């Protein structure tokens, strides 16, 4: 079994939270603001970046 390591000051977000934050969805904006206020490092994967920059029109 692999030991799980806790990183209390790091958080990984998915594409949806970024999209909802940019769209101004209050719950998402509040969540991201809370992470920022709590001095949490927010990360996203390269897949998330590719999804955000892809043209889906």
Secondary structure, DSSP 8 states (H G I E B T S, - for coil): -------TTEEE--HHHHHHHHHT-HHHHHHHHHHHHTT-EEE--HHHHHHHHS---
